[in-house]
Amino acid sequence: MEGTDLPDADDACRILDRQPNLLEYEPAETSEDCEGVGQPNIADVFGEINGTSVRTSFRRDNECNVKTWKKLESLLGTVQEK
């Protein structure tokens, strides 16, 4: 896939082809249920899937968002934990 720096862009595309709703991610706010972790990582995902333009961002600023990121590592890439 042109424009990506993912190690396996084909795998990421297969994931999105099967589950395009993954791009409907709404980040969880930091709260008692989702404690903050202070990781500044942000992944901007944009392009086209099945003829529809998409643009969304994923972040790792609290435990809930980190869990979502880990589920999508094939799409977002692996982050070295501190």
mmCIF file of the N, C-alpha and C atoms, coordinates in Angstrom:
data_MODEL
# 
_entry.id   MODEL 
# 
loop_
_atom_site.group_PDB 
_atom_site.id 
_atom_site.type_symbol 
_atom_site.label_atom_id 
_atom_site.label_alt_id 
_atom_site.label_comp_id 
_atom_site.label_asym_id 
_atom_site.label_entity_id 
_atom_site.label_seq_id 
_atom_site.pdbx_PDB_ins_code 
_atom_site.Cartn_x 
_atom_site.Cartn_y 
_atom_site.Cartn_z 
_atom_site.occupancy 
_atom_site.B_iso_or_equiv 
_atom_site.pdbx_formal_charge 
_atom_site.auth_seq_id 
_atom_site.auth_comp_id 
_atom_site.auth_asym_id 
_atom_site.auth_atom_id 
_atom_site.pdbx_PDB_model_num 
ATOM 1   N N  . MET A 1 1  ? 0.846   -1.169 0.000  1.00 0.00 ? 1  MET A N  1 
ATOM 2   C CA . MET A 1 1  ? 0.000   0.000  0.000  1.00 0.00 ? 1  MET A CA 1 
ATOM 3   C C  . MET A 1 1  ? 0.888   1.228  0.000  1.00 0.00 ? 1  MET A C  1 
ATOM 4   N N  . GLU A 1 2  ? 0.764   2.051  -0.978 1.00 0.00 ? 2  GLU A N  1 
ATOM 5   C CA . GLU A 1 2  ? 1.583   3.249  -1.084 1.00 0.00 ? 2  GLU A CA 1 
ATOM 6   C C  . GLU A 1 2  ? 1.303   4.220  0.060  1.00 0.00 ? 2  GLU A C  1 
ATOM 7   N N  . GLY A 1 3  ? 2.348   4.799  0.595  1.00 0.00 ? 3  GLY A N  1 
ATOM 8   C CA . GLY A 1 3  ? 2.186   5.812  1.623  1.00 0.00 ? 3  GLY A CA 1 
ATOM 9   C C  . GLY A 1 3  ? 2.247   5.296  3.054  1.00 0.00 ? 3  GLY A C  1 
ATOM 10  N N  . THR A 1 4  ? 2.368   4.006  3.239  1.00 0.00 ? 4  THR A N  1 
ATOM 11  C CA . THR A 1 4  ? 2.406   3.451  4.587  1.00 0.00 ? 4  THR A CA 1 
ATOM 12  C C  . THR A 1 4  ? 3.834   3.134  4.995  1.00 0.00 ? 4  THR A C  1 
ATOM 13  N N  . ASP A 1 5  ? 4.064   3.119  6.288  1.00 0.00 ? 5  ASP A N  1 
ATOM 14  C CA . ASP A 1 5  ? 5.360   2.671  6.776  1.00 0.00 ? 5  ASP A CA 1 
ATOM 15  C C  . ASP A 1 5  ? 5.191   1.457  7.684  1.00 0.00 ? 5  ASP A C  1 
ATOM 16  N N  . LEU A 1 6  ? 4.077   0.779  7.524  1.00 0.00 ? 6  LEU A N  1 
ATOM 17  C CA . LEU A 1 6  ? 3.818   -0.436 8.294  1.00 0.00 ? 6  LEU A CA 1 
ATOM 18  C C  . LEU A 1 6  ? 4.664   -1.583 7.765  1.00 0.00 ? 6  LEU A C  1 
ATOM 19  N N  . PRO A 1 7  ? 5.111   -2.450 8.657  1.00 0.00 ? 7  PRO A N  1 
ATOM 20  C CA . PRO A 1 7  ? 5.889   -3.592 8.193  1.00 0.00 ? 7  PRO A CA 1 
ATOM 21  C C  . PRO A 1 7  ? 5.071   -4.559 7.356  1.00 0.00 ? 7  PRO A C  1 
ATOM 22  N N  . ASP A 1 8  ? 3.768   -4.638 7.564  1.00 0.00 ? 8  ASP A N  1 
ATOM 23  C CA . ASP A 1 8  ? 2.921   -5.538 6.784  1.00 0.00 ? 8  ASP A CA 1 
ATOM 24  C C  . ASP A 1 8  ? 1.622   -4.827 6.404  1.00 0.00 ? 8  ASP A C  1 
ATOM 25  N N  . ALA A 1 9  ? 1.716   -3.945 5.442  1.00 0.00 ? 9  ALA A N  1 
ATOM 26  C CA . ALA A 1 9  ? 0.560   -3.164 5.006  1.00 0.00 ? 9  ALA A CA 1 
ATOM 27  C C  . ALA A 1 9  ? -0.552  -4.064 4.457  1.00 0.00 ? 9  ALA A C  1 
ATOM 28  N N  . ASP A 1 10 ? -0.169  -5.164 3.795  1.00 0.00 ? 10 ASP A N  1 
ATOM 29  C CA . ASP A 1 10 ? -1.186  -6.063 3.249  1.00 0.00 ? 10 ASP A CA 1 
ATOM 30  C C  . ASP A 1 10 ? -2.044  -6.654 4.367  1.00 0.00 ? 10 ASP A C  1 
ATOM 31  N N  . ASP A 1 11 ? -1.414  -7.017 5.495  1.00 0.00 ? 11 ASP A N  1 
ATOM 32  C CA . ASP A 1 11 ? -2.158  -7.551 6.630  1.00 0.00 ? 11 ASP A CA 1 
ATOM 33  C C  . ASP A 1 11 ? -3.112  -6.493 7.183  1.00 0.00 ? 11 ASP A C  1 
ATOM 34  N N  . ALA A 1 12 ? -2.648  -5.257 7.297  1.00 0.00 ? 12 ALA A N  1 
ATOM 35  C CA . ALA A 1 12 ? -3.507  -4.167 7.787  1.00 0.00 ? 12 ALA A CA 1 
ATOM 36  C C  . ALA A 1 12 ? -4.708  -3.985 6.861  1.00 0.00 ? 12 ALA A C  1 
ATOM 37  N N  . CYS A 1 13 ? -4.488  -4.048 5.574  1.00 0.00 ? 13 CYS A N  1 
ATOM 38  C CA . CYS A 1 13 ? -5.595  -3.899 4.620  1.00 0.00 ? 13 CYS A CA 1 
ATOM 39  C C  . CYS A 1 13 ? -6.592  -5.048 4.728  1.00 0.00 ? 13 CYS A C  1 
ATOM 40  N N  . ARG A 1 14 ? -6.096  -6.262 4.945  1.00 0.00 ? 14 ARG A N  1 
ATOM 41  C CA . ARG A 1 14 ? -6.996  -7.410 5.120  1.00 0.00 ? 14 ARG A CA 1 
ATOM 42  C C  . ARG A 1 14 ? -7.859  -7.225 6.370  1.00 0.00 ? 14 ARG A C  1 
ATOM 43  N N  . ILE A 1 15 ? -7.249  -6.734 7.454  1.00 0.00 ? 15 ILE A N  1 
ATOM 44  C CA . ILE A 1 15 ? -8.006  -6.488 8.690  1.00 0.00 ? 15 ILE A CA 1 
ATOM 45  C C  . ILE A 1 15 ? -9.116  -5.485 8.428  1.00 0.00 ? 15 ILE A C  1 
ATOM 46  N N  . LEU A 1 16 ? -8.799  -4.391 7.765  1.00 0.00 ? 16 LEU A N  1 
ATOM 47  C CA . LEU A 1 16 ? -9.808  -3.359 7.505  1.00 0.00 ? 16 LEU A CA 1 
ATOM 48  C C  . LEU A 1 16 ? -10.853 -3.814 6.504  1.00 0.00 ? 16 LEU A C  1 
ATOM 49  N N  . ASP A 1 17 ? -10.469 -4.668 5.577  1.00 0.00 ? 17 ASP A N  1 
ATOM 50  C CA . ASP A 1 17 ? -11.444 -5.184 4.624  1.00 0.00 ? 17 ASP A CA 1 
ATOM 51  C C  . ASP A 1 17 ? -12.486 -6.033 5.345  1.00 0.00 ? 17 ASP A C  1 
ATOM 52  N N  . ARG A 1 18 ? -12.039 -6.812 6.343  1.00 0.00 ? 18 ARG A N  1 
ATOM 53  C CA . ARG A 1 18 ? -12.951 -7.665 7.109  1.00 0.00 ? 18 ARG A CA 1 
ATOM 54  C C  . ARG A 1 18 ? -13.721 -6.877 8.165  1.00 0.00 ? 18 ARG A C  1 
ATOM 55  N N  . GLN A 1 19 ? -13.087 -5.826 8.734  1.00 0.00 ? 19 GLN A N  1 
ATOM 56  C CA . GLN A 1 19 ? -13.700 -5.079 9.835  1.00 0.00 ? 19 GLN A CA 1 
ATOM 57  C C  . GLN A 1 19 ? -13.530 -3.572 9.642  1.00 0.00 ? 19 GLN A C  1 
ATOM 58  N N  . PRO A 1 20 ? -14.163 -2.986 8.635  1.00 0.00 ? 20 PRO A N  1 
ATOM 59  C CA . PRO A 1 20 ? -14.001 -1.543 8.407  1.00 0.00 ? 20 PRO A CA 1 
ATOM 60  C C  . PRO A 1 20 ? -14.512 -0.692 9.572  1.00 0.00 ? 20 PRO A C  1 
ATOM 61  N N  . ASN A 1 21 ? -15.372 -1.267 10.410 1.00 0.00 ? 21 ASN A N  1 
ATOM 62  C CA . ASN A 1 21 ? -15.893 -0.512 11.558 1.00 0.00 ? 21 ASN A CA 1 
ATOM 63  C C  . ASN A 1 21 ? -14.799 -0.187 12.574 1.00 0.00 ? 21 ASN A C  1 
ATOM 64  N N  . LEU A 1 22 ? -13.632 -0.809 12.473 1.00 0.00 ? 22 LEU A N  1 
ATOM 65  C CA . LEU A 1 22 ? -12.528 -0.484 13.374 1.00 0.00 ? 22 LEU A CA 1 
ATOM 66  C C  . LEU A 1 22 ? -12.136 0.988  13.255 1.00 0.00 ? 22 LEU A C  1 
ATOM 67  N N  . LEU A 1 23 ? -12.410 1.569  12.096 1.00 0.00 ? 23 LEU A N  1 
ATOM 68  C CA . LEU A 1 23 ? -12.060 2.969  11.886 1.00 0.00 ? 23 LEU A CA 1 
ATOM 69  C C  . LEU A 1 23 ? -13.087 3.923  12.489 1.00 0.00 ? 23 LEU A C  1 
ATOM 70  N N  . GLU A 1 24 ? -14.108 3.386  13.121 1.00 0.00 ? 24 GLU A N  1 
ATOM 71  C CA . GLU A 1 24 ? -15.110 4.214  13.790 1.00 0.00 ? 24 GLU A CA 1 
ATOM 72  C C  . GLU A 1 24 ? -14.747 4.436  15.257 1.00 0.00 ? 24 GLU A C  1 
ATOM 73  N N  . TYR A 1 25 ? -13.500 4.215  15.591 1.00 0.00 ? 25 TYR A N  1 
ATOM 74  C CA . TYR A 1 25 ? -12.977 4.338  16.946 1.00 0.00 ? 25 TYR A CA 1 
ATOM 75  C C  . TYR A 1 25 ? -13.273 5.713  17.537 1.00 0.00 ? 25 TYR A C  1 
ATOM 76  N N  . GLU A 1 26 ? -13.799 5.709  18.743 1.00 0.00 ? 26 GLU A N  1 
ATOM 77  C CA . GLU A 1 26 ? -13.979 6.929  19.525 1.00 0.00 ? 26 GLU A CA 1 
ATOM 78  C C  . GLU A 1 26 ? -13.074 6.793  20.749 1.00 0.00 ? 26 GLU A C  1 
ATOM 79  N N  . PRO A 1 27 ? -12.083 7.654  20.905 1.00 0.00 ? 27 PRO A N  1 
ATOM 80  C CA . PRO A 1 27 ? -11.176 7.506  22.042 1.00 0.00 ? 27 PRO A CA 1 
ATOM 81  C C  . PRO A 1 27 ? -11.912 7.627  23.372 1.00 0.00 ? 27 PRO A C  1 
ATOM 82  N N  . ALA A 1 28 ? -11.486 6.815  24.326 1.00 0.00 ? 28 ALA A N  1 
ATOM 83  C CA . ALA A 1 28 ? -12.062 6.865  25.674 1.00 0.00 ? 28 ALA A CA 1 
ATOM 84  C C  . ALA A 1 28 ? -11.420 8.019  26.432 1.00 0.00 ? 28 ALA A C  1 
ATOM 85  N N  . GLU A 1 29 ? -12.242 8.732  27.172 1.00 0.00 ? 29 GLU A N  1 
ATOM 86  C CA . GLU A 1 29 ? -11.734 9.813  28.004 1.00 0.00 ? 29 GLU A CA 1 
ATOM 87  C C  . GLU A 1 29 ? -11.088 9.224  29.252 1.00 0.00 ? 29 GLU A C  1 
ATOM 88  N N  . THR A 1 30 ? -10.069 9.877  29.752 1.00 0.00 ? 30 THR A N  1 
ATOM 89  C CA . THR A 1 30 ? -9.431  9.440  30.981 1.00 0.00 ? 30 THR A CA 1 
ATOM 90  C C  . THR A 1 30 ? -10.399 9.636  32.141 1.00 0.00 ? 30 THR A C  1 
ATOM 91  N N  . SER A 1 31 ? -10.591 8.585  32.929 1.00 0.00 ? 31 SER A N  1 
ATOM 92  C CA . SER A 1 31 ? -11.551 8.612  34.033 1.00 0.00 ? 31 SER A CA 1 
ATOM 93  C C  . SER A 1 31 ? -11.156 7.537  35.038 1.00 0.00 ? 31 SER A C  1 
ATOM 94  N N  . GLU A 1 32 ? -12.007 7.303  36.025 1.00 0.00 ? 32 GLU A N  1 
ATOM 95  C CA . GLU A 1 32 ? -11.747 6.224  36.981 1.00 0.00 ? 32 GLU A CA 1 
ATOM 96  C C  . GLU A 1 32 ? -11.687 4.877  36.276 1.00 0.00 ? 32 GLU A C  1 
ATOM 97  N N  . ASP A 1 33 ? -12.482 4.698  35.225 1.00 0.00 ? 33 ASP A N  1 
ATOM 98  C CA . ASP A 1 33 ? -12.500 3.441  34.482 1.00 0.00 ? 33 ASP A CA 1 
ATOM 99  C C  . ASP A 1 33 ? -11.304 3.302  33.538 1.00 0.00 ? 33 ASP A C  1 
ATOM 100 N N  . CYS A 1 34 ? -10.750 4.418  33.114 1.00 0.00 ? 34 CYS A N  1 
ATOM 101 C CA . CYS A 1 34 ? -9.651  4.430  32.140 1.00 0.00 ? 34 CYS A CA 1 
ATOM 102 C C  . CYS A 1 34 ? -8.548  5.346  32.650 1.00 0.00 ? 34 CYS A C  1 
ATOM 103 N N  . GLU A 1 35 ? -7.742  4.832  33.572 1.00 0.00 ? 35 GLU A N  1 
ATOM 104 C CA . GLU A 1 35 ? -6.693  5.651  34.175 1.00 0.00 ? 35 GLU A CA 1 
ATOM 105 C C  . GLU A 1 35 ? -5.677  6.105  33.135 1.00 0.00 ? 35 GLU A C  1 
ATOM 106 N N  . GLY A 1 36 ? -5.199  7.340  33.290 1.00 0.00 ? 36 GLY A N  1 
ATOM 107 C CA . GLY A 1 36 ? -4.191  7.886  32.392 1.00 0.00 ? 36 GLY A CA 1 
ATOM 108 C C  . GLY A 1 36 ? -2.862  7.168  32.538 1.00 0.00 ? 36 GLY A C  1 
ATOM 109 N N  . VAL A 1 37 ? -2.132  7.043  31.420 1.00 0.00 ? 37 VAL A N  1 
ATOM 110 C CA . VAL A 1 37 ? -0.831  6.381  31.438 1.00 0.00 ? 37 VAL A CA 1 
ATOM 111 C C  . VAL A 1 37 ? 0.282   7.283  30.914 1.00 0.00 ? 37 VAL A C  1 
ATOM 112 N N  . GLY A 1 38 ? -0.049  8.456  30.432 1.00 0.00 ? 38 GLY A N  1 
ATOM 113 C CA . GLY A 1 38 ? 0.964   9.417  30.023 1.00 0.00 ? 38 GLY A CA 1 
ATOM 114 C C  . GLY A 1 38 ? 1.776   9.032  28.808 1.00 0.00 ? 38 GLY A C  1 
ATOM 115 N N  . GLN A 1 39 ? 1.229   8.254  27.896 1.00 0.00 ? 39 GLN A N  1 
ATOM 116 C CA . GLN A 1 39 ? 1.937   7.904  26.663 1.00 0.00 ? 39 GLN A CA 1 
ATOM 117 C C  . GLN A 1 39 ? 1.441   8.820  25.551 1.00 0.00 ? 39 GLN A C  1 
ATOM 118 N N  . PRO A 1 40 ? 2.332   9.591  24.938 1.00 0.00 ? 40 PRO A N  1 
ATOM 119 C CA . PRO A 1 40 ? 1.913   10.588 23.959 1.00 0.00 ? 40 PRO A CA 1 
ATOM 120 C C  . PRO A 1 40 ? 1.697   10.039 22.545 1.00 0.00 ? 40 PRO A C  1 
ATOM 121 N N  . ASN A 1 41 ? 1.711   8.736  22.360 1.00 0.00 ? 41 ASN A N  1 
ATOM 122 C CA . ASN A 1 41 ? 1.620   8.162  21.016 1.00 0.00 ? 41 ASN A CA 1 
ATOM 123 C C  . ASN A 1 41 ? 0.272   8.430  20.371 1.00 0.00 ? 41 ASN A C  1 
ATOM 124 N N  . ILE A 1 42 ? 0.318   8.854  19.106 1.00 0.00 ? 42 ILE A N  1 
ATOM 125 C CA . ILE A 1 42 ? -0.880  9.079  18.306 1.00 0.00 ? 42 ILE A CA 1 
ATOM 126 C C  . ILE A 1 42 ? -0.631  8.481  16.927 1.00 0.00 ? 42 ILE A C  1 
ATOM 127 N N  . ALA A 1 43 ? -1.612  7.752  16.415 1.00 0.00 ? 43 ALA A N  1 
ATOM 128 C CA . ALA A 1 43 ? -1.529  7.211  15.059 1.00 0.00 ? 43 ALA A CA 1 
ATOM 129 C C  . ALA A 1 43 ? -2.653  7.833  14.240 1.00 0.00 ? 43 ALA A C  1 
ATOM 130 N N  . ASP A 1 44 ? -2.296  8.513  13.168 1.00 0.00 ? 44 ASP A N  1 
ATOM 131 C CA . ASP A 1 44 ? -3.284  9.053  12.239 1.00 0.00 ? 44 ASP A CA 1 
ATOM 132 C C  . ASP A 1 44 ? -3.446  8.054  11.106 1.00 0.00 ? 44 ASP A C  1 
ATOM 133 N N  . VAL A 1 45 ? -4.666  7.616  10.893 1.00 0.00 ? 45 VAL A N  1 
ATOM 134 C CA . VAL A 1 45 ? -4.982  6.654  9.841  1.00 0.00 ? 45 VAL A CA 1 
ATOM 135 C C  . VAL A 1 45 ? -5.865  7.368  8.827  1.00 0.00 ? 45 VAL A C  1 
ATOM 136 N N  . PHE A 1 46 ? -5.400  7.400  7.589  1.00 0.00 ? 46 PHE A N  1 
ATOM 137 C CA . PHE A 1 46 ? -6.210  8.039  6.563  1.00 0.00 ? 46 PHE A CA 1 
ATOM 138 C C  . PHE A 1 46 ? -5.958  7.369  5.225  1.00 0.00 ? 46 PHE A C  1 
ATOM 139 N N  . GLY A 1 47 ? -6.940  7.476  4.373  1.00 0.00 ? 47 GLY A N  1 
ATOM 140 C CA . GLY A 1 47 ? -6.857  6.861  3.052  1.00 0.00 ? 47 GLY A CA 1 
ATOM 141 C C  . GLY A 1 47 ? -8.243  6.566  2.539  1.00 0.00 ? 47 GLY A C  1 
ATOM 142 N N  . GLU A 1 48 ? -8.355  5.460  1.839  1.00 0.00 ? 48 GLU A N  1 
ATOM 143 C CA . GLU A 1 48 ? -9.636  5.080  1.249  1.00 0.00 ? 48 GLU A CA 1 
ATOM 144 C C  . GLU A 1 48 ? -9.837  3.595  1.452  1.00 0.00 ? 48 GLU A C  1 
ATOM 145 N N  . ILE A 1 49 ? -11.055 3.225  1.837  1.00 0.00 ? 49 ILE A N  1 
ATOM 146 C CA . ILE A 1 49 ? -11.401 1.816  1.974  1.00 0.00 ? 49 ILE A CA 1 
ATOM 147 C C  . ILE A 1 49 ? -12.754 1.596  1.307  1.00 0.00 ? 49 ILE A C  1 
ATOM 148 N N  . ASN A 1 50 ? -12.770 0.672  0.378  1.00 0.00 ? 50 ASN A N  1 
ATOM 149 C CA . ASN A 1 50 ? -13.989 0.342  -0.366 1.00 0.00 ? 50 ASN A CA 1 
ATOM 150 C C  . ASN A 1 50 ? -14.642 1.591  -0.958 1.00 0.00 ? 50 ASN A C  1 
ATOM 151 N N  . GLY A 1 51 ? -13.821 2.514  -1.461 1.00 0.00 ? 51 GLY A N  1 
ATOM 152 C CA . GLY A 1 51 ? -14.330 3.706  -2.122 1.00 0.00 ? 51 GLY A CA 1 
ATOM 153 C C  . GLY A 1 51 ? -14.726 4.840  -1.189 1.00 0.00 ? 51 GLY A C  1 
ATOM 154 N N  . THR A 1 52 ? -14.537 4.665  0.102  1.00 0.00 ? 52 THR A N  1 
ATOM 155 C CA . THR A 1 52 ? -14.904 5.697  1.072  1.00 0.00 ? 52 THR A CA 1 
ATOM 156 C C  . THR A 1 52 ? -13.643 6.266  1.709  1.00 0.00 ? 52 THR A C  1 
ATOM 157 N N  . SER A 1 53 ? -13.533 7.591  1.727  1.00 0.00 ? 53 SER A N  1 
ATOM 158 C CA . SER A 1 53 ? -12.395 8.229  2.389  1.00 0.00 ? 53 SER A CA 1 
ATOM 159 C C  . SER A 1 53 ? -12.529 8.072  3.895  1.00 0.00 ? 53 SER A C  1 
ATOM 160 N N  . VAL A 1 54 ? -11.412 7.798  4.537  1.00 0.00 ? 54 VAL A N  1 
ATOM 161 C CA . VAL A 1 54 ? -11.408 7.659  5.994  1.00 0.00 ? 54 VAL A CA 1 
ATOM 162 C C  . VAL A 1 54 ? -10.275 8.485  6.571  1.00 0.00 ? 54 VAL A C  1 
ATOM 163 N N  . ARG A 1 55 ? -10.496 8.992  7.756  1.00 0.00 ? 55 ARG A N  1 
ATOM 164 C CA . ARG A 1 55 ? -9.462  9.667  8.530  1.00 0.00 ? 55 ARG A CA 1 
ATOM 165 C C  . ARG A 1 55 ? -9.855  9.585  9.991  1.00 0.00 ? 55 ARG A C  1 
ATOM 166 N N  . THR A 1 56 ? -8.981  9.002  10.795 1.00 0.00 ? 56 THR A N  1 
ATOM 167 C CA . THR A 1 56 ? -9.217  8.889  12.222 1.00 0.00 ? 56 THR A CA 1 
ATOM 168 C C  . THR A 1 56 ? -7.872  8.844  12.931 1.00 0.00 ? 56 THR A C  1 
ATOM 169 N N  . SER A 1 57 ? -7.885  9.077  14.209 1.00 0.00 ? 57 SER A N  1 
ATOM 170 C CA . SER A 1 57 ? -6.666  9.030  15.011 1.00 0.00 ? 57 SER A CA 1 
ATOM 171 C C  . SER A 1 57 ? -6.868  8.098  16.195 1.00 0.00 ? 57 SER A C  1 
ATOM 172 N N  . PHE A 1 58 ? -5.827  7.403  16.548 1.00 0.00 ? 58 PHE A N  1 
ATOM 173 C CA . PHE A 1 58 ? -5.814  6.524  17.711 1.00 0.00 ? 58 PHE A CA 1 
ATOM 174 C C  . PHE A 1 58 ? -4.755  7.069  18.654 1.00 0.00 ? 58 PHE A C  1 
ATOM 175 N N  . ARG A 1 59 ? -4.985  6.933  19.960 1.00 0.00 ? 59 ARG A N  1 
ATOM 176 C CA . ARG A 1 59 ? -4.011  7.432  20.923 1.00 0.00 ? 59 ARG A CA 1 
ATOM 177 C C  . ARG A 1 59 ? -3.834  6.440  22.063 1.00 0.00 ? 59 ARG A C  1 
ATOM 178 N N  . ARG A 1 60 ? -2.786  6.652  22.850 1.00 0.00 ? 60 ARG A N  1 
ATOM 179 C CA . ARG A 1 60 ? -2.445  5.744  23.939 1.00 0.00 ? 60 ARG A CA 1 
ATOM 180 C C  . ARG A 1 60 ? -2.322  6.517  25.251 1.00 0.00 ? 60 ARG A C  1 
ATOM 181 N N  . ASP A 1 61 ? -3.247  7.393  25.532 1.00 0.00 ? 61 ASP A N  1 
ATOM 182 C CA . ASP A 1 61 ? -3.121  8.254  26.704 1.00 0.00 ? 61 ASP A CA 1 
ATOM 183 C C  . ASP A 1 61 ? -3.783  7.706  27.965 1.00 0.00 ? 61 ASP A C  1 
ATOM 184 N N  . ASN A 1 62 ? -4.516  6.613  27.842 1.00 0.00 ? 62 ASN A N  1 
ATOM 185 C CA . ASN A 1 62 ? -5.081  5.971  29.034 1.00 0.00 ? 62 ASN A CA 1 
ATOM 186 C C  . ASN A 1 62 ? -5.196  4.468  28.785 1.00 0.00 ? 62 ASN A C  1 
ATOM 187 N N  . GLU A 1 63 ? -5.486  3.731  29.856 1.00 0.00 ? 63 GLU A N  1 
ATOM 188 C CA . GLU A 1 63 ? -5.505  2.265  29.766 1.00 0.00 ? 63 GLU A CA 1 
ATOM 189 C C  . GLU A 1 63 ? -6.478  1.737  28.726 1.00 0.00 ? 63 GLU A C  1 
ATOM 190 N N  . CYS A 1 64 ? -7.648  2.364  28.610 1.00 0.00 ? 64 CYS A N  1 
ATOM 191 C CA . CYS A 1 64 ? -8.648  1.886  27.640 1.00 0.00 ? 64 CYS A CA 1 
ATOM 192 C C  . CYS A 1 64 ? -8.148  2.073  26.205 1.00 0.00 ? 64 CYS A C  1 
ATOM 193 N N  . ASN A 1 65 ? -7.553  3.222  25.912 1.00 0.00 ? 65 ASN A N  1 
ATOM 194 C CA . ASN A 1 65 ? -7.044  3.463  24.569 1.00 0.00 ? 65 ASN A CA 1 
ATOM 195 C C  . ASN A 1 65 ? -5.835  2.589  24.251 1.00 0.00 ? 65 ASN A C  1 
ATOM 196 N N  . VAL A 1 66 ? -5.017  2.274  25.248 1.00 0.00 ? 66 VAL A N  1 
ATOM 197 C CA . VAL A 1 66 ? -3.889  1.366  25.045 1.00 0.00 ? 66 VAL A CA 1 
ATOM 198 C C  . VAL A 1 66 ? -4.406  -0.027 24.675 1.00 0.00 ? 66 VAL A C  1 
ATOM 199 N N  . LYS A 1 67 ? -5.464  -0.490 25.342 1.00 0.00 ? 67 LYS A N  1 
ATOM 200 C CA . LYS A 1 67 ? -6.045  -1.808 25.021 1.00 0.00 ? 67 LYS A CA 1 
ATOM 201 C C  . LYS A 1 67 ? -6.540  -1.843 23.582 1.00 0.00 ? 67 LYS A C  1 
ATOM 202 N N  . THR A 1 68 ? -7.196  -0.770 23.144 1.00 0.00 ? 68 THR A N  1 
ATOM 203 C CA . THR A 1 68 ? -7.673  -0.711 21.761 1.00 0.00 ? 68 THR A CA 1 
ATOM 204 C C  . THR A 1 68 ? -6.492  -0.756 20.802 1.00 0.00 ? 68 THR A C  1 
ATOM 205 N N  . TRP A 1 69 ? -5.451  0.013  21.078 1.00 0.00 ? 69 TRP A N  1 
ATOM 206 C CA . TRP A 1 69 ? -4.257  0.043  20.221 1.00 0.00 ? 69 TRP A CA 1 
ATOM 207 C C  . TRP A 1 69 ? -3.667  -1.348 20.095 1.00 0.00 ? 69 TRP A C  1 
ATOM 208 N N  . LYS A 1 70 ? -3.546  -2.043 21.219 1.00 0.00 ? 70 LYS A N  1 
ATOM 209 C CA . LYS A 1 70 ? -2.945  -3.382 21.189 1.00 0.00 ? 70 LYS A CA 1 
ATOM 210 C C  . LYS A 1 70 ? -3.750  -4.338 20.314 1.00 0.00 ? 70 LYS A C  1 
ATOM 211 N N  . LYS A 1 71 ? -5.078  -4.202 20.304 1.00 0.00 ? 71 LYS A N  1 
ATOM 212 C CA . LYS A 1 71 ? -5.918  -5.036 19.443 1.00 0.00 ? 71 LYS A CA 1 
ATOM 213 C C  . LYS A 1 71 ? -5.644  -4.741 17.974 1.00 0.00 ? 71 LYS A C  1 
ATOM 214 N N  . LEU A 1 72 ? -5.205  -3.523 17.674 1.00 0.00 ? 72 LEU A N  1 
ATOM 215 C CA . LEU A 1 72 ? -5.024  -3.077 16.295 1.00 0.00 ? 72 LEU A CA 1 
ATOM 216 C C  . LEU A 1 72 ? -3.555  -2.925 15.903 1.00 0.00 ? 72 LEU A C  1 
ATOM 217 N N  . GLU A 1 73 ? -2.656  -3.609 16.599 1.00 0.00 ? 73 GLU A N  1 
ATOM 218 C CA . GLU A 1 73 ? -1.229  -3.439 16.317 1.00 0.00 ? 73 GLU A CA 1 
ATOM 219 C C  . GLU A 1 73 ? -0.860  -3.725 14.864 1.00 0.00 ? 73 GLU A C  1 
ATOM 220 N N  . SER A 1 74 ? -1.548  -4.633 14.204 1.00 0.00 ? 74 SER A N  1 
ATOM 221 C CA . SER A 1 74 ? -1.255  -4.894 12.796 1.00 0.00 ? 74 SER A CA 1 
ATOM 222 C C  . SER A 1 74 ? -1.533  -3.667 11.938 1.00 0.00 ? 74 SER A C  1 
ATOM 223 N N  . LEU A 1 75 ? -2.461  -2.859 12.375 1.00 0.00 ? 75 LEU A N  1 
ATOM 224 C CA . LEU A 1 75 ? -2.815  -1.637 11.653 1.00 0.00 ? 75 LEU A CA 1 
ATOM 225 C C  . LEU A 1 75 ? -1.964  -0.451 12.114 1.00 0.00 ? 75 LEU A C  1 
ATOM 226 N N  . LEU A 1 76 ? -1.778  -0.321 13.425 1.00 0.00 ? 76 LEU A N  1 
ATOM 227 C CA . LEU A 1 76 ? -1.155  0.873  13.995 1.00 0.00 ? 76 LEU A CA 1 
ATOM 228 C C  . LEU A 1 76 ? 0.346   0.756  14.244 1.00 0.00 ? 76 LEU A C  1 
ATOM 229 N N  . GLY A 1 77 ? 0.829   -0.466 14.358 1.00 0.00 ? 77 GLY A N  1 
ATOM 230 C CA . GLY A 1 77 ? 2.240   -0.665 14.661 1.00 0.00 ? 77 GLY A CA 1 
ATOM 231 C C  . GLY A 1 77 ? 2.443   -0.890 16.150 1.00 0.00 ? 77 GLY A C  1 
ATOM 232 N N  . THR A 1 78 ? 3.595   -1.450 16.477 1.00 0.00 ? 78 THR A N  1 
ATOM 233 C CA . THR A 1 78 ? 3.934   -1.761 17.866 1.00 0.00 ? 78 THR A CA 1 
ATOM 234 C C  . THR A 1 78 ? 4.663   -0.572 18.474 1.00 0.00 ? 78 THR A C  1 
ATOM 235 N N  . VAL A 1 79 ? 4.343   -0.290 19.734 1.00 0.00 ? 79 VAL A N  1 
ATOM 236 C CA . VAL A 1 79 ? 4.991   0.783  20.466 1.00 0.00 ? 79 VAL A CA 1 
ATOM 237 C C  . VAL A 1 79 ? 5.804   0.171  21.594 1.00 0.00 ? 79 VAL A C  1 
ATOM 238 N N  . GLN A 1 80 ? 7.034   0.617  21.744 1.00 0.00 ? 80 GLN A N  1 
ATOM 239 C CA . GLN A 1 80 ? 7.873   0.152  22.840 1.00 0.00 ? 80 GLN A CA 1 
ATOM 240 C C  . GLN A 1 80 ? 7.371   0.781  24.133 1.00 0.00 ? 80 GLN A C  1 
ATOM 241 N N  . GLU A 1 81 ? 6.975   -0.034 25.089 1.00 0.00 ? 81 GLU A N  1 
ATOM 242 C CA . GLU A 1 81 ? 6.484   0.464  26.382 1.00 0.00 ? 81 GLU A CA 1 
ATOM 243 C C  . GLU A 1 81 ? 7.673   0.933  27.190 1.00 0.00 ? 81 GLU A C  1 
ATOM 244 N N  . LYS A 1 82 ? 7.473   2.009  27.933 1.00 0.00 ? 82 LYS A N  1 
ATOM 245 C CA . LYS A 1 82 ? 8.541   2.549  28.789 1.00 0.00 ? 82 LYS A CA 1 
ATOM 246 C C  . LYS A 1 82 ? 8.556   1.867  30.127 1.00 0.00 ? 82 LYS A C  1 
# 
